[in-house]
Amino acid sequence: MLIGLALLELLHTRFRRAWWLARQAWGRSFNTQVKLTIDERGIQTQNPYTQTSLLWADIERLIETDLGLILVAKQGQQQYLSKSLFSGEMISEMVARSQD
């Protein structure tokens, strides 16, 4: 059993992105609609199964990539938002809010 778990861990580290996508596809939230709300308090997401909230004050840093924004919370959690969802002005505002 330990050998099987070790092999699984090796595969996990080698295929990290594919493993993450597979886990998302197996989850009950897969293929459900998500409501995203961004306001002066922070960012809220809601689907039929979960509701999360990330306050601006709880964001340690924002990493901007070519395709999206990665919000890193002070507790270590990360939230990814695709840039295709936002205008350039909205992206600039979120970057500015995260630096306050």
Backbone hydrogen bonds, N-H to C=O, Kabsch-Sander energy under -0.5 kcal/mol:
donor,donor_aa,acceptor,acceptor_aa,energy
5,L,1,M,-2.3
6,A,2,L,-2.3
7,L,3,I,-2.4
8,L,4,G,-2.2
9,E,5,L,-2.2
10,L,6,A,-2.3
11,L,7,L,-2.5
12,H,8,L,-2.2
13,T,9,E,-2.3
14,R,10,L,-2.0
15,F,11,L,-2.7
16,R,13,T,-0.6
19,W,15,F,-2.8
20,W,16,R,-2.2
21,L,17,R,-2.4
22,A,18,A,-2.4
23,R,19,W,-2.3
24,Q,20,W,-2.1
25,A,21,L,-2.2
26,W,22,A,-1.6
27,G,23,R,-1.0
30,F,27,G,-1.4
32,T,29,S,-1.4
35,K,46,Q,-3.2
36,L,34,V,-0.6
37,T,44,Q,-2.9
39,D,42,G,-2.3
43,I,54,L,-2.9
44,Q,37,T,-3.0
45,T,52,T,-2.1
46,Q,35,K,-1.8
47,N,50,T,-2.6
52,T,45,T,-2.6
54,L,43,I,-2.9
56,W,41,R,-2.1
58,D,55,L,-1.2
59,I,56,W,-1.3
60,E,58,D,-0.6
60,E,72,V,-2.4
61,R,72,V,-1.6
63,I,70,I,-3.0
64,E,62,L,-0.6
65,T,63,I,-0.6
65,T,68,G,-3.1
69,L,81,L,-2.9
70,I,63,I,-3.0
71,L,69,L,-0.6
71,L,79,Q,-3.3
72,V,61,R,-2.7
72,V,70,I,-0.6
73,A,71,L,-0.6
73,A,77,Q,-2.8
74,K,58,D,-2.5
76,G,73,A,-1.7
79,Q,71,L,-2.1
81,L,69,L,-2.7
83,K,67,L,-2.7
84,S,67,L,-0.5
85,L,82,S,-1.4
86,F,83,K,-1.6
91,I,87,S,-2.1
92,S,88,G,-2.2
93,E,89,E,-2.1
94,M,90,M,-2.2
95,V,91,I,-2.3
96,A,92,S,-2.3
97,R,93,E,-2.6
98,S,94,M,-2.1
99,Q,95,V,-0.9
99,Q,96,A,-0.6
100,D,96,A,-0.5
100,D,97,R,-0.9
